[in-house]
């Protein structure tokens, strides 16, 4: 049962965050404000190393570039982290920090959830940027151009 009409939400690129040899594009989506709370970003950065450990689950090449979407919704803040593996596949994990425990992100994708309609806009943008800057230029992928391709829109 649909409870409310669809409303656009601001998707805002926040930064390229470096963690070890990884570069992570961080996006904000919020049903409440223009941006997620800065403390939420800090909590996610604190956990990002633990989340990136999942990149070794599959024995496939990774490029050490990831996208982290922080999405404030009704339940709390979702953290959707993903990275490209084996050229064209996306490995994705979802965590949730509830309103009651905003500093504690807990794995949520193990329950079968992937992403919502607003987050899909970011994934679609990232998919197109990956094709344009990496896959089409397989002999000389342009990772800098990919990292600098960033979505800022109300979707």
N, CA and C atoms as a LAMMPS dump frame, in Angstrom:
ITEM: TIMESTEP
0
ITEM: NUMBER OF ATOMS
465
ITEM: BOX BOUNDS ff ff ff
-5.0000000000000000e+02 5.0000000000000000e+02
-5.0000000000000000e+02 5.0000000000000000e+02
-5.0000000000000000e+02 5.0000000000000000e+02
ITEM: ATOMS id mol type element x y z
1 1 1 N 0.835 -1.17 0
2 1 2 C 0 0 0
3 1 3 C 0.891 1.248 0
4 2 1 N 0.686 2.133 -0.961
5 2 2 C 1.448 3.375 -1.053
6 2 3 C 0.871 4.373 -0.057
7 3 1 N 1.744 4.921 0.776
8 3 2 C 1.293 5.789 1.86
9 3 3 C 1.36 7.276 1.536
10 4 1 N 2.266 7.662 0.636
11 4 2 C 2.359 9.074 0.297
12 4 3 C 2.861 9.236 -1.131
13 5 1 N 2.554 10.387 -1.709
14 5 2 C 2.963 10.678 -3.071
15 5 3 C 4.481 10.871 -3.151
16 6 1 N 5.016 10.499 -4.29
17 6 2 C 6.444 10.675 -4.555
18 6 3 C 6.804 12.159 -4.514
19 7 1 N 7.907 12.473 -3.855
20 7 2 C 8.45 13.835 -3.824
21 7 3 C 9.926 13.748 -4.168
22 8 1 N 10.363 14.677 -4.965
23 8 2 C 11.785 14.727 -5.304
24 8 3 C 12.602 14.969 -4.041
25 9 1 N 13.818 14.424 -4.06
26 9 2 C 14.761 14.63 -2.963
27 9 3 C 16.08 15.134 -3.533
28 10 1 N 16.788 15.944 -2.772
29 10 2 C 18.075 16.44 -3.259
30 10 3 C 19.153 15.364 -3.193
31 11 1 N 19.781 15.131 -4.325
32 11 2 C 20.971 14.277 -4.391
33 11 3 C 22.14 15.232 -4.529
34 12 1 N 23.039 15.177 -3.564
35 12 2 C 24.174 16.103 -3.562
36 12 3 C 25.475 15.328 -3.393
37 13 1 N 26.413 15.635 -4.271
38 13 2 C 27.754 15.077 -4.13
39 13 3 C 28.435 15.82 -2.987
40 14 1 N 29.041 15.069 -2.07
41 14 2 C 29.706 15.7 -0.93
42 14 3 C 31.213 15.818 -1.113
43 15 1 N 31.851 14.708 -1.471
44 15 2 C 33.316 14.738 -1.566
45 15 3 C 33.842 13.424 -2.111
46 16 1 N 35.109 13.466 -2.498
47 16 2 C 35.853 12.239 -2.758
48 16 3 C 36.669 11.994 -1.494
49 17 1 N 36.346 10.918 -0.832
50 17 2 C 36.99 10.574 0.438
51 17 3 C 38.032 9.497 0.177
52 18 1 N 39.22 9.681 0.695
53 18 2 C 40.29 8.698 0.519
54 18 3 C 40.419 7.874 1.799
55 19 1 N 40.417 6.563 1.608
56 19 2 C 40.618 5.64 2.719
57 19 3 C 41.638 4.603 2.262
58 20 1 N 42.835 4.68 2.808
59 20 2 C 43.91 3.807 2.333
60 20 3 C 44.144 4.061 0.857
61 21 1 N 44.134 3.002 0.05
62 21 2 C 44.323 3.165 -1.394
63 21 3 C 42.992 3.235 -2.143
64 22 1 N 41.895 3.443 -1.427
65 22 2 C 40.57 3.584 -2.026
66 22 3 C 40.201 5.053 -2.168
67 23 1 N 39.424 5.344 -3.225
68 23 2 C 38.775 6.642 -3.402
69 23 3 C 37.265 6.387 -3.385
70 24 1 N 36.549 7.157 -2.576
71 24 2 C 35.121 6.925 -2.405
72 24 3 C 34.361 8.207 -2.709
73 25 1 N 33.458 8.134 -3.675
74 25 2 C 32.556 9.246 -3.959
75 25 3 C 31.436 9.187 -2.925
76 26 1 N 31.25 10.26 -2.163
77 26 2 C 30.198 10.271 -1.15
78 26 3 C 29.069 11.188 -1.612
79 27 1 N 27.854 10.619 -1.604
80 27 2 C 26.637 11.353 -1.959
81 27 3 C 25.708 11.453 -0.758
82 28 1 N 24.933 12.521 -0.746
83 28 2 C 23.908 12.743 0.263
84 28 3 C 22.54 12.77 -0.414
85 29 1 N 21.576 12.088 0.206
86 29 2 C 20.164 12.195 -0.172
87 29 3 C 19.412 12.356 1.14
88 30 1 N 18.461 13.278 1.168
89 30 2 C 17.726 13.454 2.423
90 30 3 C 16.261 13.766 2.159
91 31 1 N 15.406 13.117 2.938
92 31 2 C 13.974 13.424 2.909
93 31 3 C 13.676 14.587 3.843
94 32 1 N 14.675 15.015 4.613
95 32 2 C 14.46 16.018 5.655
96 32 3 C 15.12 17.361 5.373
97 33 1 N 16.297 17.338 4.748
98 33 2 C 17.114 18.543 4.574
99 33 3 C 17.767 18.543 3.196
100 34 1 N 18.551 19.559 2.951
101 34 2 C 19.333 19.616 1.716
102 34 3 C 20.445 18.57 1.727
103 35 1 N 21.031 18.336 2.901
104 35 2 C 22.136 17.385 3.066
105 35 3 C 21.889 16.526 4.303
106 36 1 N 22.475 15.329 4.332
107 36 2 C 22.464 14.542 5.562
108 36 3 C 23.284 15.29 6.608
109 37 1 N 23.065 14.951 7.85
110 37 2 C 23.769 15.611 8.942
111 37 3 C 25.279 15.33 8.869
112 38 1 N 26.123 16.326 9.132
113 38 2 C 27.576 16.1 9.113
114 38 3 C 28.023 14.987 10.06
115 39 1 N 27.361 14.831 11.203
116 39 2 C 27.744 13.757 12.121
117 39 3 C 27.491 12.393 11.485
118 40 1 N 26.446 12.288 10.667
119 40 2 C 26.157 11.03 9.973
120 40 3 C 27.275 10.695 8.998
121 41 1 N 27.764 11.704 8.294
122 41 2 C 28.887 11.502 7.37
123 41 3 C 30.1 11.011 8.151
124 42 1 N 30.351 11.618 9.303
125 42 2 C 31.488 11.207 10.129
126 42 3 C 31.338 9.767 10.616
127 43 1 N 30.131 9.39 11.046
128 43 2 C 29.889 8.006 11.491
129 43 3 C 30.15 7.02 10.351
130 44 1 N 29.712 7.377 9.134
131 44 2 C 29.914 6.494 7.981
132 44 3 C 31.405 6.383 7.646
133 45 1 N 32.117 7.494 7.683
134 45 2 C 33.554 7.458 7.402
135 45 3 C 34.279 6.578 8.422
136 46 1 N 33.82 6.607 9.646
137 46 2 C 34.415 5.771 10.692
138 46 3 C 34.306 4.286 10.334
139 47 1 N 33.186 3.892 9.687
140 47 2 C 32.925 2.488 9.382
141 47 3 C 33.351 2.048 7.986
142 48 1 N 33.74 2.985 7.141
143 48 2 C 33.979 2.655 5.733
144 48 3 C 35.077 1.601 5.56
145 49 1 N 36.097 1.617 6.373
146 49 2 C 37.152 0.61 6.268
147 49 3 C 36.627 -0.795 6.498
148 50 1 N 35.778 -0.933 7.487
149 50 2 C 35.15 -2.231 7.777
150 50 3 C 34.295 -2.667 6.592
151 51 1 N 33.553 -1.749 6.008
152 51 2 C 32.693 -2.077 4.873
153 51 3 C 33.512 -2.495 3.659
154 52 1 N 34.614 -1.818 3.428
155 52 2 C 35.457 -2.141 2.27
156 52 3 C 36.117 -3.51 2.39
157 53 1 N 36.205 -4.041 3.588
158 53 2 C 36.743 -5.397 3.748
159 53 3 C 35.922 -6.416 2.969
160 54 1 N 34.66 -6.104 2.7
161 54 2 C 33.803 -7.008 1.922
162 54 3 C 34.233 -7.093 0.466
163 55 1 N 35.142 -6.238 0.039
164 55 2 C 35.587 -6.26 -1.358
165 55 3 C 36.398 -7.508 -1.676
166 56 1 N 36.764 -8.259 -0.668
167 56 2 C 37.558 -9.478 -0.9
168 56 3 C 36.704 -10.738 -0.941
169 57 1 N 35.392 -10.599 -0.84
170 57 2 C 34.493 -11.754 -0.851
171 57 3 C 34.641 -12.554 -2.14
172 58 1 N 34.696 -11.847 -3.264
173 58 2 C 34.841 -12.506 -4.559
174 58 3 C 36.276 -12.358 -5.034
175 59 1 N 36.849 -13.399 -5.628
176 59 2 C 38.237 -13.316 -6.093
177 59 3 C 38.315 -12.621 -7.458
178 60 1 N 37.726 -11.437 -7.543
179 60 2 C 37.688 -10.688 -8.798
180 60 3 C 38.399 -9.355 -8.611
181 61 1 N 38.881 -8.798 -9.712
182 61 2 C 39.56 -7.507 -9.651
183 61 3 C 38.61 -6.417 -9.179
184 62 1 N 39.137 -5.537 -8.353
185 62 2 C 38.433 -4.326 -7.969
186 62 3 C 39.33 -3.151 -8.354
187 63 1 N 38.768 -1.986 -8.459
188 63 2 C 39.512 -0.833 -8.952
189 63 3 C 39.848 0.158 -7.859
190 64 1 N 39.459 -0.187 -6.621
191 64 2 C 39.712 0.67 -5.457
192 64 3 C 39.01 2.019 -5.578
193 65 1 N 37.859 2.017 -6.275
194 65 2 C 36.978 3.183 -6.32
195 65 3 C 35.588 2.713 -5.887
196 66 1 N 34.953 3.505 -5.047
197 66 2 C 33.645 3.13 -4.519
198 66 3 C 32.723 4.335 -4.52
199 67 1 N 31.44 4.053 -4.37
200 67 2 C 30.428 5.082 -4.196
201 67 3 C 29.708 4.792 -2.884
202 68 1 N 29.558 5.806 -2.064
203 68 2 C 28.833 5.701 -0.809
204 68 3 C 27.679 6.689 -0.854
205 69 1 N 26.465 6.175 -0.756
206 69 2 C 25.264 7.015 -0.732
207 69 3 C 24.741 7.012 0.697
208 70 1 N 24.627 8.177 1.286
209 70 2 C 24.03 8.313 2.618
210 70 3 C 22.653 8.924 2.423
211 71 1 N 21.63 8.193 2.85
212 71 2 C 20.249 8.588 2.567
213 71 3 C 19.427 8.635 3.855
214 72 1 N 19.111 9.858 4.28
215 72 2 C 18.238 10.044 5.44
216 72 3 C 16.793 9.845 5.008
217 73 1 N 16.178 8.848 5.59
218 73 2 C 14.774 8.568 5.308
219 73 3 C 13.99 8.497 6.596
220 74 1 N 12.837 7.874 6.54
221 74 2 C 11.965 7.771 7.712
222 74 3 C 12.576 6.902 8.811
223 75 1 N 13.21 5.788 8.424
224 75 2 C 13.709 4.814 9.385
225 75 3 C 15.01 5.224 10.058
226 76 1 N 15.736 6.123 9.414
227 76 2 C 17.062 6.522 9.861
228 76 3 C 17.884 6.872 8.641
229 77 1 N 19.175 6.561 8.69
230 77 2 C 20.044 6.849 7.547
231 77 3 C 20.582 5.551 6.971
232 78 1 N 20.321 5.346 5.7
233 78 2 C 20.864 4.201 4.985
234 78 3 C 22.228 4.584 4.428
235 79 1 N 23.158 3.653 4.461
236 79 2 C 24.462 3.811 3.832
237 79 3 C 24.577 2.709 2.79
238 80 1 N 24.618 3.098 1.534
239 80 2 C 24.727 2.146 0.431
240 80 3 C 26.128 2.307 -0.14
241 81 1 N 26.951 1.296 0.024
242 81 2 C 28.318 1.365 -0.488
243 81 3 C 28.477 0.316 -1.584
244 82 1 N 29.108 0.715 -2.667
245 82 2 C 29.293 -0.2 -3.791
246 82 3 C 30.566 0.128 -4.538
247 83 1 N 31.054 -0.86 -5.268
248 83 2 C 32.252 -0.688 -6.085
249 83 3 C 32.17 -1.639 -7.271
250 84 1 N 32.931 -1.268 -8.306
251 84 2 C 32.966 -2.07 -9.529
252 84 3 C 33.975 -3.191 -9.356
253 85 1 N 33.582 -4.394 -9.783
254 85 2 C 34.491 -5.537 -9.786
255 85 3 C 34.431 -6.206 -11.154
256 86 1 N 35.531 -6.846 -11.511
257 86 2 C 35.607 -7.614 -12.759
258 86 3 C 35.035 -6.848 -13.945
259 87 1 N 35.476 -5.625 -14.105
260 87 2 C 35.132 -4.731 -15.211
261 87 3 C 33.754 -4.109 -15.114
262 88 1 N 32.672 -4.932 -15.004
263 88 2 C 31.336 -4.376 -15.219
264 88 3 C 30.28 -4.846 -14.234
265 89 1 N 30.71 -5.396 -13.098
266 89 2 C 29.73 -5.835 -12.101
267 89 3 C 29.835 -4.952 -10.865
268 90 1 N 28.692 -4.739 -10.236
269 90 2 C 28.629 -3.883 -9.056
270 90 3 C 28.43 -4.739 -7.814
271 91 1 N 29.314 -4.558 -6.858
272 91 2 C 29.162 -5.213 -5.554
273 91 3 C 28.598 -4.165 -4.611
274 92 1 N 27.5 -4.492 -3.906
275 92 2 C 26.761 -3.491 -3.147
276 92 3 C 26.334 -4.037 -1.788
277 93 1 N 26.473 -3.187 -0.77
278 93 2 C 26.028 -3.511 0.581
279 93 3 C 25.239 -2.33 1.126
280 94 1 N 24.194 -2.624 1.892
281 94 2 C 23.353 -1.602 2.507
282 94 3 C 23.435 -1.744 4.019
283 95 1 N 23.628 -0.625 4.681
284 95 2 C 23.648 -0.566 6.142
285 95 3 C 22.596 0.453 6.574
286 96 1 N 22.094 0.313 7.786
287 96 2 C 21.101 1.244 8.315
288 96 3 C 21.491 1.663 9.724
289 97 1 N 21.518 2.969 9.942
290 97 2 C 21.633 3.539 11.285
291 97 3 C 20.247 4.087 11.605
292 98 1 N 19.572 3.484 12.553
293 98 2 C 18.196 3.874 12.874
294 98 3 C 18.168 5.224 13.584
295 99 1 N 16.975 5.803 13.628
296 99 2 C 16.807 7.065 14.349
297 99 3 C 17.167 6.905 15.826
298 100 1 N 16.926 5.724 16.374
299 100 2 C 17.227 5.462 17.775
300 100 3 C 18.729 5.272 18.036
301 101 1 N 19.449 4.777 17.026
302 101 2 C 20.894 4.55 17.158
303 101 3 C 21.61 5.127 15.941
304 102 1 N 21.668 6.464 15.823
305 102 2 C 22.204 7.099 14.621
306 102 3 C 23.701 6.909 14.403
307 103 1 N 24.404 6.427 15.425
308 103 2 C 25.849 6.227 15.293
309 103 3 C 26.227 4.777 15.046
310 104 1 N 25.231 3.924 14.825
311 104 2 C 25.483 2.488 14.679
312 104 3 C 24.884 1.959 13.373
313 105 1 N 25.718 1.853 12.349
314 105 2 C 25.277 1.293 11.075
315 105 3 C 25.309 -0.229 11.154
316 106 1 N 24.184 -0.862 10.819
317 106 2 C 24.041 -2.316 10.88
318 106 3 C 23.734 -2.83 9.473
319 107 1 N 24.341 -3.956 9.099
320 107 2 C 24.099 -4.546 7.782
321 107 3 C 22.607 -4.777 7.586
322 108 1 N 22.085 -4.331 6.46
323 108 2 C 20.66 -4.419 6.159
324 108 3 C 20.401 -5.206 4.878
325 109 1 N 21.398 -5.25 3.983
326 109 2 C 21.205 -5.934 2.702
327 109 3 C 21.147 -7.449 2.857
328 110 1 N 21.525 -7.974 4.009
329 110 2 C 21.402 -9.419 4.222
330 110 3 C 19.945 -9.844 4.331
331 111 1 N 19.04 -8.875 4.385
332 111 2 C 17.605 -9.151 4.424
333 111 3 C 16.986 -9.077 3.023
334 112 1 N 17.848 -8.886 2.009
335 112 2 C 17.385 -8.888 0.631
336 112 3 C 17.155 -7.518 0.026
337 113 1 N 17.255 -6.455 0.807
338 113 2 C 17.032 -5.105 0.269
339 113 3 C 18.262 -4.668 -0.526
340 114 1 N 18.011 -3.914 -1.586
341 114 2 C 19.125 -3.391 -2.372
342 114 3 C 19.149 -1.871 -2.302
343 115 1 N 18.131 -1.236 -2.854
344 115 2 C 18.163 0.22 -2.952
345 115 3 C 16.775 0.747 -3.275
346 116 1 N 16.578 2.043 -3.101
347 116 2 C 15.271 2.654 -3.359
348 116 3 C 15.316 3.504 -4.63
349 117 1 N 14.193 4.096 -4.982
350 117 2 C 14.093 4.838 -6.243
351 117 3 C 15.029 6.043 -6.291
352 118 1 N 15.272 6.713 -5.171
353 118 2 C 16.172 7.867 -5.174
354 118 3 C 17.618 7.415 -5.311
355 119 1 N 17.981 6.359 -4.614
356 119 2 C 19.346 5.836 -4.701
357 119 3 C 19.634 5.263 -6.083
358 120 1 N 18.611 4.723 -6.723
359 120 2 C 18.789 4.184 -8.07
360 120 3 C 19.228 5.259 -9.057
361 121 1 N 18.822 6.51 -8.824
362 121 2 C 19.253 7.604 -9.7
363 121 3 C 20.774 7.771 -9.633
364 122 1 N 21.335 7.647 -8.451
365 122 2 C 22.786 7.745 -8.298
366 122 3 C 23.454 6.548 -8.972
367 123 1 N 22.922 5.358 -8.747
368 123 2 C 23.508 4.167 -9.364
369 123 3 C 23.448 4.237 -10.882
370 124 1 N 22.356 4.752 -11.429
371 124 2 C 22.229 4.904 -12.882
372 124 3 C 23.257 5.898 -13.407
373 125 1 N 23.419 7.018 -12.707
374 125 2 C 24.418 8.01 -13.091
375 125 3 C 25.817 7.392 -13.065
376 126 1 N 26.125 6.678 -11.978
377 126 2 C 27.443 6.059 -11.84
378 126 3 C 27.664 4.99 -12.907
379 127 1 N 26.642 4.253 -13.238
380 127 2 C 26.725 3.254 -14.304
381 127 3 C 27.113 3.914 -15.624
382 128 1 N 26.435 5.009 -15.954
383 128 2 C 26.72 5.699 -17.212
384 128 3 C 28.115 6.305 -17.213
385 129 1 N 28.539 6.86 -16.085
386 129 2 C 29.893 7.422 -15.991
387 129 3 C 30.943 6.313 -16.126
388 130 1 N 30.673 5.15 -15.535
389 130 2 C 31.61 4.017 -15.629
390 130 3 C 31.759 3.577 -17.082
391 131 1 N 30.658 3.493 -17.788
392 131 2 C 30.721 3.115 -19.207
393 131 3 C 31.507 4.15 -19.995
394 132 1 N 31.169 5.435 -19.812
395 132 2 C 31.793 6.512 -20.588
396 132 3 C 33.294 6.638 -20.342
397 133 1 N 33.714 6.569 -19.09
398 133 2 C 35.103 6.877 -18.759
399 133 3 C 36.001 5.657 -18.576
400 134 1 N 35.396 4.482 -18.418
401 134 2 C 36.215 3.296 -18.156
402 134 3 C 35.995 2.219 -19.214
403 135 1 N 34.781 1.748 -19.372
404 135 2 C 34.547 0.613 -20.267
405 135 3 C 34.762 0.952 -21.733
406 136 1 N 34.322 2.123 -22.159
407 136 2 C 34.492 2.506 -23.563
408 136 3 C 35.969 2.761 -23.877
409 137 1 N 36.723 3.09 -22.845
410 137 2 C 38.151 3.378 -23.015
411 137 3 C 38.984 2.275 -22.367
412 138 1 N 38.633 1.041 -22.619
413 138 2 C 39.245 -0.101 -21.932
414 138 3 C 40.77 -0.108 -22.023
415 139 1 N 41.322 0.331 -23.136
416 139 2 C 42.775 0.312 -23.276
417 139 3 C 43.444 1.406 -22.438
418 140 1 N 42.712 2.488 -22.166
419 140 2 C 43.23 3.572 -21.325
420 140 3 C 42.074 4.176 -20.509
421 141 1 N 41.583 3.456 -19.509
422 141 2 C 40.481 3.983 -18.7
423 141 3 C 40.879 5.291 -18.023
424 142 1 N 39.937 6.212 -17.927
425 142 2 C 40.185 7.519 -17.317
426 142 3 C 39.506 7.57 -15.948
427 143 1 N 40.19 7.029 -14.94
428 143 2 C 39.631 6.982 -13.587
429 143 3 C 39.424 8.378 -13.01
430 144 1 N 40.304 9.32 -13.367
431 144 2 C 40.127 10.686 -12.866
432 144 3 C 38.823 11.284 -13.383
433 145 1 N 38.548 11.089 -14.665
434 145 2 C 37.293 11.603 -15.227
435 145 3 C 36.105 10.916 -14.571
436 146 1 N 36.224 9.618 -14.33
437 146 2 C 35.138 8.912 -13.655
438 146 3 C 34.905 9.486 -12.26
439 147 1 N 35.957 9.679 -11.497
440 147 2 C 35.803 10.203 -10.14
441 147 3 C 35.255 11.624 -10.144
442 148 1 N 35.573 12.389 -11.178
443 148 2 C 35.105 13.773 -11.255
444 148 3 C 33.718 13.905 -11.875
445 149 1 N 33.145 12.835 -12.361
446 149 2 C 31.764 12.843 -12.837
447 149 3 C 30.862 12.676 -11.608
448 150 1 N 30.091 13.68 -11.307
449 150 2 C 29.33 13.686 -10.051
450 150 3 C 27.92 14.196 -10.284
451 151 1 N 26.974 13.576 -9.616
452 151 2 C 25.558 13.925 -9.752
453 151 3 C 25.154 14.915 -8.665
454 152 1 N 24.518 15.987 -9.079
455 152 2 C 23.889 16.964 -8.198
456 152 3 C 22.561 17.32 -8.844
457 153 1 N 21.473 16.791 -8.302
458 153 2 C 20.169 17.014 -8.92
459 153 3 C 19.082 16.714 -7.9
460 154 1 N 17.906 17.224 -8.172
461 154 2 C 16.728 16.841 -7.402
462 154 3 C 16.043 15.757 -8.201
463 155 1 N 15.912 14.572 -7.597
464 155 2 C 15.341 13.431 -8.337
465 155 3 C 14.123 12.88 -7.607
